[in-house]
Amino acid sequence: MTRQTASDVVSDIAGAPAIITGRPFRQDRGRWGAYVNFLQQVTRGSGSNPRSGLSLFFNATLADRRTSVIDTQIAGGLTYTGPFQSRANDDIGLAIGATHVNSRVAWAQMLENHVGLGSVPVQRSEYVAEAYYTFRPRNGLEVRPNIQFVVEPGGTSQNRNALVFGLKTIANF
């Protein structure tokens, strides 16, 4: 069995900051990650669809700080299926989330700026809120417009907040 290695996000082969020394990044054995997902229906709608009603969700992921630029993501929200009597299979949702950049990476970015090797934005966390409506006009077809508001895109205050409009479509034959 071959063990996989991955590059450390900060340290060089001698354990010093690679951004300063210019030496190759240390190779670490193994990588790890963990996630948890919860979905709970909390109310039932009055329609014929047993899934109709309000559901809450929570998702979280953790990643190895040695080898991952992004070390934490967390999101939560709610969905309501069957928002209208005539649209029993449609759903509407609202979610909020955060993506955290590994603090070791932020430290290396601050160090790079401090020693005059460049002027890079220091990354921390990005926050997002999203609202959507899923229209299901027939079995196998979904149209989902959404709107997102992103605070500090890329995890840095140097980027302007963004308002994003999207459209997802699914057709199953």
PEJO-V562946 format. One record per helix or strand of 3 or more residues. SS is the DSSP state (a for helix, b for strand). FROM is the first residue (numbers start at 0). LEN is the number of residues. If there is no record, write none. Layout:
BEGIN
SS_FROM_LEN ; SS_FROM_LEN
END
This chain:
BEGIN
b_4_8 ; a_17_4 ; b_24_5 ; b_32_9 ; b_52_11 ; b_69_12 ; b_90_11 ; a_102_12 ; b_124_14 ; b_140_11 ; a_152_3 ; b_161_10
END
